[in-house]
Amino acid sequence: MSVKKLSADVAYIGADDLELDLFESQYIVPEGMAYNSYVILDKKIAVLDTADAAVGAQWFDNLAQALDGRQPDYLVVHHMEPDHSALIAQMLDRYPALQLVASAKAIAMLSQFFEGIALEGRTLAVKEGDVLDLGSHKLRFIAAPMVHWPEVMVSFDETDGVLYSADGFGKFGALSKCGFYGRDDDDWACEARRYYFNIVGKYGVQVQALLAKAAALDIKAIRPLHGPLLEDNLGEYLSLYDTWSKYEAETDGIFIACASIHGGTLAAARELERILLEKGAPKVVLSDLCRSDFAENVEDAFRYPKLVAMASSYDGGLFTPMHQFLHRLQIKGWSKRKVAIVENGSWAPSAGRVMKEMFGAMKDVTLLEPVVTLRSRMKSSDLPALEQLADAILN
């Protein structure tokens, strides 16, 4: 992305990475990733965050174009994760008068990322309620700890009504692919949901606290560190974040997650899907955990109120893809859901026992009866049990 004027004295200077295959070395990003950054050109000039090292050359070119020969006074660091802070040391070297503005916790983290960095007299620690006066623009800082790191601050430009939201309201995808503004994005919620539940989702309580603070502000636009800038239909974005951070289901339906070794369990999953739809289920989504994006599976588990976990037994325990899926749900704080279990085992079924144990470690999860046990392949004699389970799921 090139420099884009957002107003008379505010510019976008972020950059897209279209070569990235895995964000955080784990999440597939077929549409690349945007590293957003902004500069406010007032009596005092503030650069809001840097970018990932992979786009450093582009980012510095954008910064130089926006500055047009002027010198920045402040570098505001909302979040210390390396995809937003990798260029801090270079900024301090290039601009000797630059002052770094961040939370005390962020300042303490700097030496962890930049060995030998000289900070004496070059930092300004800000806390909740502090204001950075740039002239016409005044940035009010709001603490957002654990959204999703402990040092995070967001800032509110009281002049323009803009919330600079750090990783909040972000999404996967480069802006050159998904659109610069939310209104240009065909389906913002899809990749924003996958981003939220996999990156921020564990910290729903902290997101709720931030939303409560945001409710007191007259927000006209939200500018995150990833994904499109949001100016229209802000109520829709805020409502989705409220639902997601309360761990409430967003869409009425059933998610069937299946981990099948030789196809027997998957065939049963397809049969259960058919039964549920015939019985009037509003929506059924079936995923083969062995061949699908794990982050999308986590997203769907959070999206729907009911989950059917169907898995083969393996090595006296649970087939690995299901074990990994349930472990991911557990560490992301998955809760407030109803769960049905179908296990498969040729001689000593064990998957059901392990799944019960793993779901038992999660909050507010209701296990439905019966637990259905298959023996190698689904047979006609198994259909009544699947019918009974479908009735329990739909009641």
SEKOLSE-568800 format. One record per residue: x, y, z of N, C-alpha, C in turn; residue in one letter. Coordinates in steps of 0.2 Angstrom, whole numbers, plus 5000, padded with zeros to 4 digits. Layout:
n.px	n.py	n.pz	ca.px	ca.py	ca.pz	c.px	c.py	c.pz	residuo
X	Y	Z	X	Y	Z	X	Y	Z	A
...
This chain:
n.px	n.py	n.pz	ca.px	ca.py	ca.pz	c.px	c.py	c.pz	residuo
5004	4994	5000	5000	5000	5000	5004	5006	5000	M
5002	5011	4996	5006	5018	4996	5002	5022	5001	S
5005	5028	5002	5003	5033	5007	4995	5035	5005	V
4991	5036	5010	4984	5038	5008	4982	5043	5013	K
4980	5049	5010	4978	5054	5015	4971	5052	5018	K
4970	5053	5024	4964	5051	5028	4960	5058	5029	L
4964	5063	5030	4961	5070	5031	4967	5075	5030	S
4965	5081	5031	4970	5086	5029	4977	5085	5032	A
4977	5082	5038	4983	5081	5042	4984	5074	5045	D
4981	5069	5042	4982	5062	5045	4983	5058	5038	V
4988	5054	5039	4989	5049	5033	4990	5042	5035	A
4988	5038	5031	4990	5031	5032	4997	5029	5028	Y
5001	5026	5032	5008	5024	5029	5009	5017	5030	I
5004	5013	5031	5005	5006	5032	5007	5002	5026	G
5008	4996	5026	5011	4992	5020	5008	4985	5021	A
5007	4982	5015	5004	4975	5014	5010	4970	5013	D
5009	4964	5016	5014	4959	5015	5010	4953	5011	D
5011	4953	5004	5008	4948	5000	5012	4941	5000	L
5018	4941	5002	5022	4935	5002	5021	4930	5008	E
5018	4933	5014	5017	4929	5020	5013	4923	5019	L
5015	4918	5021	5011	4911	5021	5008	4910	5027	D
5011	4911	5033	5008	4910	5040	5009	4916	5044	L
5003	4919	5046	5004	4924	5051	5005	4921	5058	F
5009	4924	5062	5012	4921	5068	5014	4914	5067	E
5016	4912	5061	5019	4905	5060	5014	4900	5061	S
5007	4902	5061	5002	4896	5062	4996	4897	5058	Q
4994	4904	5056	4988	4905	5053	4989	4906	5046	Y
4985	4902	5041	4986	4903	5034	4983	4910	5032	I
4986	4914	5028	4983	4920	5026	4984	4920	5018	V
4979	4917	5015	4979	4917	5007	4979	4924	5004	P
4976	4929	5008	4975	4936	5005	4981	4940	5008	E
4986	4937	5011	4991	4941	5014	4989	4945	5020	G
4993	4950	5022	4992	4953	5029	4994	4961	5028	M
4990	4965	5031	4991	4972	5031	4994	4974	5038	A
4999	4978	5038	5002	4981	5044	5001	4988	5044	Y
4996	4990	5047	4993	4997	5047	4997	5002	5052	N
4998	5008	5049	5002	5013	5053	5000	5020	5051	S
5000	5025	5055	4997	5031	5053	5002	5037	5056	Y
5001	5043	5053	5005	5048	5055	5000	5054	5055	V
5001	5058	5061	4997	5064	5062	5002	5070	5061	I
5000	5074	5056	5005	5080	5054	5002	5086	5057	L
5003	5088	5063	5001	5093	5067	5006	5098	5069	D
5005	5103	5073	5011	5106	5076	5017	5102	5078	K
5015	5097	5082	5019	5091	5083	5017	5085	5079	K
5022	5081	5076	5020	5076	5072	5021	5069	5076	I
5016	5065	5075	5016	5059	5079	5015	5053	5074	A
5020	5048	5074	5019	5042	5070	5016	5037	5075	V
5011	5034	5072	5007	5029	5076	5009	5022	5074	L
5014	5019	5078	5016	5012	5077	5020	5012	5071	D
5024	5006	5070	5029	5005	5064	5025	4999	5061	T
5029	4994	5059	5027	4988	5055	5031	4982	5056	A
5030	4977	5053	5034	4971	5053	5040	4972	5049	D
5045	4969	5051	5052	4970	5047	5051	4968	5040	A
5047	4963	5038	5046	4961	5031	5044	4966	5027	A
5041	4971	5029	5039	4977	5025	5042	4983	5027	V
5048	4983	5030	5051	4989	5033	5053	4994	5027	G
5056	4992	5022	5058	4996	5016	5052	5000	5014	A
5046	4997	5012	5040	5000	5010	5038	5005	5015	Q
5038	5003	5022	5035	5007	5027	5040	5014	5028	W
5046	5013	5027	5050	5019	5028	5049	5024	5022	F
5048	5021	5016	5047	5025	5010	5040	5029	5011	D
5035	5025	5014	5029	5029	5015	5030	5034	5020	N
5033	5033	5025	5034	5038	5030	5038	5044	5028	L
5043	5043	5024	5047	5049	5021	5042	5053	5016	A
5038	5049	5012	5034	5053	5008	5029	5057	5012	Q
5026	5054	5017	5021	5058	5021	5024	5064	5025	A
5030	5063	5028	5034	5068	5031	5036	5074	5027	L
5037	5072	5021	5039	5077	5016	5045	5082	5019	D
5050	5079	5022	5055	5083	5024	5055	5085	5031	G
5049	5084	5034	5048	5086	5042	5051	5081	5046	R
5052	5082	5052	5055	5078	5057	5049	5076	5062	Q
5048	5069	5063	5043	5067	5068	5045	5069	5075	P
5040	5071	5079	5042	5072	5086	5041	5066	5091	D
5036	5062	5089	5034	5056	5093	5033	5050	5089	Y
5034	5044	5092	5032	5038	5090	5028	5035	5095	L
5022	5034	5093	5017	5031	5098	5017	5023	5097	V
5018	5020	5102	5018	5012	5102	5012	5010	5106	V
5007	5008	5102	5001	5005	5105	5002	4998	5107	H
5006	4994	5104	5007	4987	5105	5014	4985	5103	H
5017	4981	5107	5024	4979	5106	5025	4973	5102	M
5020	4969	5100	5021	4963	5096	5025	4965	5090	E
5030	4961	5088	5035	4963	5083	5032	4964	5076	P
5026	4962	5075	5023	4964	5068	5021	4971	5068	D
5021	4975	5074	5020	4982	5074	5025	4986	5077	H
5031	4983	5079	5036	4987	5083	5043	4985	5080	S
5043	4982	5075	5050	4979	5073	5055	4985	5071	A
5052	4991	5069	5056	4996	5066	5058	5002	5071	L
5056	5000	5078	5057	5006	5083	5064	5008	5083	I
5069	5003	5084	5076	5005	5085	5078	5009	5079	A
5076	5007	5073	5079	5011	5067	5076	5018	5067	Q
5069	5019	5069	5066	5025	5070	5070	5030	5075	M
5072	5027	5080	5076	5031	5085	5083	5033	5083	L
5086	5028	5078	5092	5030	5075	5092	5035	5070	D
5086	5035	5066	5085	5040	5061	5083	5047	5063	R
5080	5047	5068	5077	5053	5071	5079	5055	5078	Y
5085	5058	5079	5088	5058	5085	5084	5062	5091	P
5079	5067	5088	5075	5070	5093	5068	5067	5094	A
5067	5061	5091	5061	5057	5092	5060	5055	5099	L
5054	5056	5102	5052	5053	5108	5047	5048	5108	Q
5048	5042	5111	5044	5036	5111	5039	5037	5116	L
5032	5036	5114	5027	5037	5119	5023	5030	5119	V
5023	5027	5125	5020	5020	5126	5018	5019	5133	A
5015	5014	5135	5014	5012	5142	5020	5010	5145	S
5020	5010	5152	5026	5009	5155	5028	5001	5154	A
5023	4997	5153	5025	4990	5152	5028	4989	5145	K
5026	4993	5140	5029	4993	5134	5036	4995	5134	A
5037	5000	5137	5044	5003	5138	5048	4998	5141	I
5046	4995	5146	5050	4989	5149	5052	4984	5145	A
5047	4982	5140	5048	4977	5135	5054	4978	5130	M
5055	4985	5129	5059	4987	5123	5066	4983	5123	L
5069	4982	5129	5076	4979	5129	5075	4972	5127	S
5069	4969	5128	5069	4962	5126	5069	4961	5119	Q
5067	4966	5115	5067	4965	5108	5073	4968	5104	F
5076	4973	5108	5081	4977	5105	5087	4978	5110	F
5092	4973	5109	5097	4973	5113	5102	4979	5113	E
5103	4982	5118	5107	4988	5118	5104	4994	5116	G
5098	4995	5116	5094	5001	5114	5095	5006	5119	I
5096	5012	5117	5098	5018	5121	5091	5022	5122	A
5088	5022	5128	5082	5025	5129	5082	5031	5134	L
5088	5032	5137	5088	5038	5142	5085	5044	5139	E
5080	5047	5142	5078	5054	5140	5074	5053	5133	G
5072	5047	5131	5069	5047	5124	5062	5043	5125	R
5059	5042	5131	5053	5039	5132	5048	5043	5136	T
5042	5042	5134	5037	5046	5138	5031	5040	5140	L
5031	5038	5146	5026	5033	5148	5020	5036	5150	A
5015	5034	5146	5008	5036	5147	5003	5031	5150	V
4998	5033	5153	4993	5029	5157	4986	5031	5155	K
4981	5027	5158	4974	5028	5156	4973	5036	5158	E
4970	5039	5153	4967	5046	5153	4973	5051	5151	G
4979	5049	5151	4984	5054	5148	4982	5057	5141	D
4984	5063	5140	4983	5066	5133	4989	5068	5130	V
4991	5066	5124	4996	5069	5120	4994	5075	5116	L
4996	5081	5117	4993	5087	5114	4998	5088	5108	D
4995	5087	5102	4999	5088	5096	4998	5095	5093	L
4993	5099	5095	4991	5105	5093	4984	5105	5092	G
4982	5104	5086	4974	5103	5084	4972	5096	5087	S
4976	5091	5086	4974	5084	5088	4977	5083	5095	H
4972	5080	5099	4974	5077	5105	4972	5070	5106	K
4977	5066	5108	4977	5059	5108	4976	5057	5116	L
4970	5054	5117	4969	5052	5124	4970	5045	5124	R
4974	5042	5129	4976	5035	5130	4971	5031	5134	F
4970	5025	5132	4965	5021	5136	4969	5014	5136	I
4969	5012	5143	4973	5006	5144	4968	5000	5141	A
4972	4995	5138	4968	4989	5135	4972	4983	5137	A
4974	4982	5143	4978	4976	5145	4975	4969	5143	P
4979	4965	5140	4977	4958	5138	4972	4958	5132	M
4973	4964	5128	4969	4964	5122	4974	4965	5116	V
4979	4960	5115	4979	4954	5119	4986	4952	5122	H
4990	4958	5123	4996	4958	5127	4995	4963	5133	W
4999	4962	5138	4998	4966	5144	4999	4973	5144	P
5003	4975	5139	5006	4982	5138	5001	4986	5134	E
4996	4984	5131	4992	4987	5125	4989	4993	5128	V
4990	4998	5124	4986	5005	5125	4982	5006	5118	M
4976	5009	5118	4973	5011	5112	4973	5019	5113	V
4971	5023	5108	4971	5030	5109	4965	5033	5105	S
4962	5038	5107	4957	5041	5104	4958	5048	5103	F
4958	5050	5096	4959	5057	5094	4953	5061	5095	D
4953	5065	5100	4947	5069	5102	4945	5074	5097	E
4949	5076	5093	4948	5080	5087	4944	5077	5082	T
4946	5072	5079	4943	5068	5074	4938	5063	5076	D
4938	5061	5082	4933	5055	5084	4936	5049	5082	G
4942	5048	5081	4945	5042	5079	4948	5037	5084	V
4946	5031	5084	4949	5026	5089	4954	5022	5086	L
4961	5023	5088	4966	5019	5085	4966	5013	5090	Y
4964	5007	5087	4962	5002	5091	4967	4996	5092	S
4973	4997	5090	4978	4992	5091	4976	4986	5087	A
4976	4980	5090	4974	4973	5087	4967	4973	5087	D
4963	4976	5091	4956	4976	5091	4953	4978	5084	G
4948	4975	5082	4944	4976	5076	4948	4974	5070	F
4954	4970	5071	4958	4969	5065	4955	4962	5062	G
4958	4961	5056	4957	4955	5052	4962	4953	5048	K
4962	4947	5046	4967	4944	5041	4966	4947	5034	F
4971	4948	5030	4970	4950	5023	4974	4957	5022	G
4977	4957	5016	4980	4963	5014	4975	4968	5012	A
4976	4975	5013	4971	4980	5011	4971	4980	5003	L
4976	4978	4999	4975	4978	4992	4971	4973	4990	S
4970	4968	4994	4965	4962	4992	4958	4963	4995	K
4958	4965	5001	4951	4965	5004	4948	4972	5004	C
4951	4977	5002	4948	4984	5002	4951	4988	5008	G
4952	4995	5006	4955	4999	5011	4950	5001	5017	F
4944	5001	5016	4939	5003	5021	4934	4997	5022	Y
4931	4996	5027	4926	4991	5029	4921	4990	5024	G
4919	4996	5021	4913	4996	5016	4915	4993	5010	R
4922	4993	5008	4925	4990	5002	4925	4982	5003	D
4925	4980	5009	4926	4973	5010	4920	4969	5009	D
4920	4964	5005	4914	4960	5004	4911	4956	5010	D
4916	4954	5014	4913	4950	5020	4918	4951	5026	D
4918	4957	5028	4923	4959	5034	4922	4954	5040	W
4916	4952	5041	4915	4948	5047	4919	4941	5047	A
4919	4938	5041	4922	4931	5040	4929	4931	5042	C
4934	4935	5040	4941	4934	5042	4942	4938	5048	E
4938	4943	5050	4938	4946	5056	4936	4942	5062	A
4931	4937	5061	4930	4932	5066	4935	4927	5067	R
4938	4925	5061	4943	4920	5062	4949	4923	5065	R
4951	4929	5064	4956	4933	5067	4955	4934	5075	Y
4949	4936	5076	4947	4938	5083	4948	4931	5088	Y
4944	4926	5086	4944	4920	5090	4951	4917	5091	F
4955	4917	5086	4962	4914	5086	4967	4918	5089	N
4966	4925	5088	4971	4929	5091	4969	4932	5098	I
4963	4935	5098	4961	4939	5104	4956	4935	5108	V
4953	4929	5106	4947	4926	5108	4948	4924	5116	G
4953	4922	5118	4954	4920	5125	4952	4926	5130	K
4953	4932	5128	4953	4938	5132	4946	4941	5132	Y
4941	4938	5132	4934	4941	5131	4932	4946	5137	G
4934	4944	5143	4933	4949	5149	4937	4955	5147	V
4943	4955	5145	4947	4961	5144	4944	4965	5138	Q
4941	4962	5133	4938	4965	5127	4932	4968	5130	V
4928	4965	5134	4922	4968	5137	4924	4975	5140	Q
4929	4974	5144	4931	4980	5148	4933	4986	5143	A
4936	4985	5138	4938	4990	5133	4932	4992	5129	L
4927	4988	5128	4921	4990	5124	4917	4995	5129	L
4917	4993	5136	4914	4998	5140	4917	5005	5140	A
4923	5005	5140	4926	5012	5139	4925	5015	5133	K
4925	5011	5127	4923	5014	5121	4916	5017	5120	A
4912	5014	5124	4905	5016	5124	4904	5023	5126	A
4909	5026	5130	4908	5033	5133	4911	5038	5128	A
4914	5035	5122	4917	5040	5117	4913	5041	5111	L
4913	5047	5108	4910	5048	5102	4914	5046	5096	D
4914	5039	5094	4918	5037	5089	4915	5037	5083	I
4919	5040	5078	4917	5041	5071	4920	5037	5066	K
4926	5034	5069	4930	5029	5064	4934	5025	5069	A
4936	5019	5067	4940	5014	5070	4946	5013	5065	I
4952	5014	5068	4958	5012	5063	4962	5007	5067	R
4962	5001	5065	4965	4995	5068	4972	4995	5065	P
4976	4990	5068	4983	4989	5066	4983	4983	5060	L
4978	4980	5059	4977	4975	5054	4970	4976	5051	H
4970	4975	5044	4963	4975	5041	4961	4982	5039	G
4955	4982	5036	4952	4988	5034	4950	4994	5039	P
4950	5000	5037	4948	5005	5042	4941	5006	5042	L
4938	5007	5048	4931	5006	5048	4928	5013	5050	L
4923	5015	5045	4920	5022	5046	4912	5021	5046	E
4910	5017	5042	4902	5016	5041	4900	5010	5046	D
4894	5010	5048	4891	5005	5051	4895	5003	5057	N
4897	5007	5061	4901	5006	5067	4897	5001	5072	L
4891	5003	5072	4887	4999	5077	4887	4991	5075	G
4888	4989	5069	4888	4982	5067	4894	4979	5070	E
4900	4983	5069	4907	4980	5071	4907	4979	5079	Y
4904	4985	5082	4904	4985	5089	4900	4979	5092	L
4894	4978	5089	4889	4973	5091	4892	4966	5090	S
4896	4965	5085	4899	4958	5084	4904	4957	5089	L
4908	4962	5090	4914	4961	5096	4910	4960	5102	Y
4905	4963	5104	4901	4962	5110	4899	4955	5110	D
4896	4952	5105	4894	4945	5105	4900	4941	5106	T
4905	4942	5102	4911	4937	5102	4914	4937	5109	W
4915	4943	5112	4919	4943	5118	4914	4941	5124	S
4908	4940	5123	4904	4937	5128	4903	4929	5128	K
4907	4927	5123	4907	4920	5121	4900	4917	5119	Y
4896	4922	5117	4889	4920	5114	4889	4918	5107	E
4884	4913	5105	4884	4911	5099	4881	4917	5094	A
4884	4917	5088	4882	4922	5083	4877	4920	5079	E
4877	4913	5077	4873	4911	5072	4870	4904	5074	T
4863	4904	5073	4860	4898	5075	4862	4892	5070	D
4864	4886	5073	4866	4881	5069	4870	4876	5073	G
4873	4871	5069	4877	4865	5073	4883	4864	5069	I
4888	4864	5072	4895	4863	5069	4897	4856	5071	F
4898	4852	5065	4900	4845	5066	4908	4845	5065	I
4912	4843	5070	4919	4843	5069	4921	4835	5069	A
4924	4833	5063	4925	4826	5063	4933	4824	5061	C
4935	4819	5065	4942	4817	5064	4942	4810	5063	A
4943	4808	5056	4942	4801	5054	4948	4798	5051	S
4950	4792	5053	4956	4789	5050	4956	4786	5043	I
4951	4782	5043	4950	4778	5036	4943	4780	5033	H
4939	4785	5036	4933	4787	5032	4927	4784	5036	G
4927	4780	5040	4921	4777	5043	4918	4782	5048	G
4921	4786	5052	4918	4791	5056	4916	4797	5052	T
4919	4798	5046	4917	4804	5042	4910	4802	5038	L
4910	4796	5036	4903	4793	5033	4898	4794	5038	A
4899	4792	5045	4894	4793	5050	4892	4801	5051	A
4897	4805	5050	4896	4812	5051	4891	4815	5046	A
4893	4812	5040	4888	4815	5034	4881	4812	5035	R
4880	4806	5038	4874	4803	5039	4870	4808	5045	E
4874	4809	5050	4871	4813	5055	4869	4820	5052	L
4873	4823	5048	4872	4829	5045	4865	4829	5041	E
4864	4824	5037	4858	4823	5034	4852	4822	5038	R
4853	4818	5044	4847	4817	5049	4845	4824	5052	I
4850	4828	5054	4849	4834	5057	4845	4839	5052	L
4847	4839	5046	4844	4844	5041	4837	4841	5040	L
4836	4835	5040	4829	4832	5039	4824	4834	5044	E
4827	4834	5050	4823	4835	5056	4822	4843	5058	K
4825	4847	5053	4824	4854	5054	4829	4858	5056	G
4835	4856	5057	4841	4860	5059	4841	4866	5055	A
4842	4872	5058	4843	4878	5054	4849	4878	5049	P
4854	4876	5052	4860	4876	5048	4865	4870	5051	K
4868	4867	5047	4873	4862	5049	4880	4863	5045	V
4885	4864	5048	4892	4864	5045	4896	4858	5047	V
4898	4855	5042	4903	4849	5043	4910	4850	5041	L
4915	4849	5046	4922	4850	5044	4926	4844	5045	S
4930	4842	5040	4935	4836	5041	4941	4839	5044	D
4942	4838	5051	4947	4841	5054	4954	4840	5051	L
4954	4834	5048	4961	4832	5045	4963	4835	5039	C
4958	4839	5036	4960	4842	5029	4957	4849	5029	R
4956	4852	5034	4954	4859	5034	4958	4864	5039	S
4957	4870	5038	4961	4875	5042	4959	4875	5049	D
4963	4874	5053	4961	4873	5060	4959	4880	5063	F
4961	4885	5061	4959	4892	5063	4951	4893	5061	A
4950	4891	5055	4943	4891	5053	4938	4887	5057	E
4941	4881	5059	4937	4876	5064	4936	4879	5070	N
4941	4883	5073	4940	4886	5080	4935	4892	5079	V
4935	4895	5073	4930	4901	5072	4923	4898	5072	E
4922	4892	5068	4915	4889	5068	4913	4887	5075	D
4918	4884	5079	4916	4881	5085	4913	4887	5090	A
4916	4893	5089	4913	4899	5093	4907	4902	5090	F
4906	4901	5083	4901	4904	5080	4894	4901	5081	R
4894	4895	5082	4888	4891	5083	4887	4889	5090	Y
4880	4888	5092	4879	4886	5099	4880	4879	5101	P
4880	4874	5096	4881	4867	5097	4886	4864	5093	K
4890	4860	5096	4895	4856	5093	4894	4849	5093	L
4896	4845	5088	4896	4838	5088	4903	4836	5086	V
4906	4833	5091	4913	4830	5090	4913	4823	5089	A
4915	4821	5083	4915	4814	5081	4923	4812	5079	M
4925	4807	5082	4932	4805	5081	4934	4798	5082	A
4939	4796	5079	4941	4789	5080	4946	4789	5086	S
4946	4783	5089	4951	4781	5094	4957	4780	5091	S
4963	4781	5095	4969	4781	5093	4974	4780	5098	Y
4978	4775	5098	4983	4773	5103	4981	4773	5110	D
4975	4771	5111	4972	4771	5117	4969	4777	5120	G
4969	4782	5115	4966	4789	5117	4962	4792	5111	G
4964	4797	5109	4960	4801	5104	4964	4803	5098	L
4961	4802	5092	4964	4803	5086	4967	4811	5086	F
4973	4811	5084	4977	4818	5085	4973	4824	5082	T
4970	4824	5076	4967	4830	5074	4962	4833	5079	P
4958	4828	5082	4953	4830	5087	4956	4833	5093	M
4961	4829	5095	4964	4831	5102	4967	4838	5101	H
4970	4840	5095	4973	4846	5094	4967	4851	5094	Q
4962	4850	5091	4956	4854	5090	4953	4856	5097	F
4952	4851	5101	4949	4852	5108	4954	4856	5112	L
4961	4854	5111	4966	4858	5115	4966	4865	5113	H
4965	4867	5107	4965	4874	5105	4958	4877	5107	R
4953	4874	5107	4947	4877	5110	4948	4878	5118	L
4951	4874	5121	4952	4875	5128	4956	4881	5130	Q
4962	4882	5126	4966	4887	5128	4963	4894	5125	I
4958	4894	5121	4955	4900	5118	4949	4902	5122	K
4948	4898	5128	4942	4900	5132	4935	4898	5130	G
4935	4893	5125	4928	4891	5122	4924	4889	5128	W
4917	4891	5128	4913	4890	5133	4906	4891	5131	S
4901	4890	5136	4894	4891	5135	4891	4888	5129	K
4893	4881	5128	4890	4878	5122	4888	4871	5124	R
4883	4868	5120	4881	4861	5120	4885	4857	5116	K
4887	4851	5118	4891	4846	5114	4888	4839	5114	V
4889	4836	5108	4887	4829	5107	4893	4826	5105	A
4894	4819	5107	4900	4815	5106	4898	4809	5102	I
4902	4808	5097	4902	4801	5093	4909	4799	5093	V
4910	4793	5096	4917	4790	5095	4917	4783	5091	E
4922	4782	5088	4923	4776	5084	4929	4772	5087	N
4929	4765	5087	4934	4761	5089	4933	4754	5087	G
4938	4751	5084	4938	4744	5081	4938	4739	5087	S
4942	4740	5092	4942	4735	5097	4941	4737	5104	W
4944	4744	5106	4943	4746	5112	4942	4754	5112	A
4936	4756	5110	4934	4763	5110	4937	4767	5116	P
4940	4772	5114	4943	4777	5119	4942	4784	5118	S
4940	4786	5112	4939	4793	5110	4934	4796	5114	A
4929	4793	5116	4923	4796	5120	4926	4798	5126	G
4929	4794	5130	4932	4795	5136	4936	4801	5136	R
4941	4802	5132	4946	4807	5131	4942	4814	5130	V
4937	4814	5125	4934	4820	5123	4930	4822	5129	M
4926	4818	5133	4923	4820	5139	4927	4823	5144	K
4933	4820	5145	4938	4823	5150	4940	4830	5147	E
4941	4831	5141	4944	4838	5138	4938	4843	5139	M
4932	4841	5137	4926	4845	5137	4925	4847	5145	F
4926	4842	5149	4925	4843	5156	4929	4849	5159	G
4935	4850	5156	4940	4855	5158	4938	4862	5156	A
4932	4863	5152	4930	4869	5149	4924	4872	5153	M
4923	4878	5153	4918	4881	5157	4911	4881	5153	K
4906	4879	5157	4899	4880	5155	4898	4876	5148	D
4900	4870	5148	4899	4865	5142	4895	4860	5145	V
4889	4859	5141	4884	4854	5143	4885	4848	5138	T
4886	4842	5141	4887	4836	5137	4880	4833	5136	L
4878	4832	5129	4872	4829	5128	4872	4821	5128	L
4867	4818	5129	4866	4811	5129	4862	4809	5123	E
4863	4803	5120	4868	4798	5122	4875	4799	5118	P
4880	4797	5121	4887	4796	5118	4886	4790	5113	V
4887	4791	5107	4886	4786	5102	4893	4783	5101	V
4893	4776	5101	4899	4772	5100	4898	4768	5093	T
4903	4769	5088	4903	4765	5082	4908	4760	5083	L
4908	4755	5079	4913	4750	5079	4915	4749	5071	R
4921	4753	5070	4924	4752	5064	4920	4756	5058	S
4914	4754	5056	4910	4757	5051	4903	4758	5054	R
4900	4763	5051	4893	4764	5053	4888	4758	5049	M
4884	4756	5053	4879	4750	5051	4872	4753	5052	K
4868	4749	5049	4860	4751	5049	4858	4750	5057	S
4862	4746	5060	4860	4746	5068	4862	4752	5072	S
4866	4756	5069	4868	4762	5072	4864	4768	5071	D
4859	4767	5066	4855	4773	5064	4850	4775	5070	L
4847	4771	5074	4843	4773	5079	4847	4777	5084	P
4853	4776	5086	4857	4780	5090	4858	4786	5088	A
4860	4787	5081	4861	4793	5078	4855	4798	5078	L
4849	4794	5077	4843	4798	5077	4841	4801	5084	E
4842	4797	5089	4841	4799	5096	4846	4805	5097	Q
4852	4804	5095	4857	4810	5096	4855	4816	5093	L
4852	4815	5087	4850	4821	5083	4844	4824	5087	A
4840	4821	5090	4834	4823	5093	4837	4827	5099	D
4842	4825	5103	4844	4828	5109	4848	4834	5107	A
4851	4834	5101	4855	4841	5099	4849	4846	5097	I
4844	4844	5094	4839	4849	5092	4834	4851	5097	L
4834	4848	5103	4829	4850	5108	4832	4855	5113	N
